[in-house]
Amino acid sequence: MPNECNCHQRRVHFERTDAARGLSRRKARQGEIILKTKWSRAIFFAGLFGGIVLMAAVAIYLGIFG
């Protein structure tokens, strides 16, 4: 029938491509941030801090905090 759902076929295809990459579907969804070196930690936290400073500067400029 042309209107049959092929959801199972799609799921199997995605599982195969994930397995080919070496990741299970569960591990791929975890979103774990791995900061092993000092430089990667410094860049990550500098970006977080910079974003907060930028938001505060824009808020002061727009007159929300000032």
N, C-alpha and C positions, 0 to 999 in steps of 0.2 A: 504494500500500500504506500502511496506517496506521502501520506500525512502521518506516518509513524514517527515517534520520537526517537532520535538517535543519541539521546543524552548519555547512555552507557558507552557508546562508541567514543564520544568526545571525552568522557572521563578517563577511559583507558588511554586515549591518546595523550592527555595531559599527564597522567601518571608515568607514561613511558618517557616523555620528554623531561620531566622532573628527575626521574631516575637516571637518565643519561647525563644530567648535569651533576649528579652526585648529591642531590638534596631530596629529602623526603618532604612531602607536602606539609607535615607538621612543623618540621624545622624551618622551612621556608617562610612560614607565617609568624614565627616568633618575634621578629623585629629586634633582635638583641644587638646592642651597640657594643662592639669590641674595640677597646682602646688599649692596645698593648704597649705602645711606645710613648715616651714623654711628649714627643712632638705631636702625635695624633691627639693626645689628651689636651695639650695646650691649644691647639687649633680648634678643637671642638668647644672647649669652654670659652675661648676668646670669641667664637662665633655666637654662642649663647649670650654672653655679656654684651657684645656689640649690638645684637638684636634688641636687647632690653634698653640699652642706651639710646638707640635709634628711635624706638617707640616713645620713650620719655621725651626726647628732643622734639619729635613731631607733636606730641601732646602739649608741650609747653608752647611751641610755635603757634598751634591752633587755639591756645588759650584755655585748654581744659584744666591744666594744673596751675596756671599762672594767673 
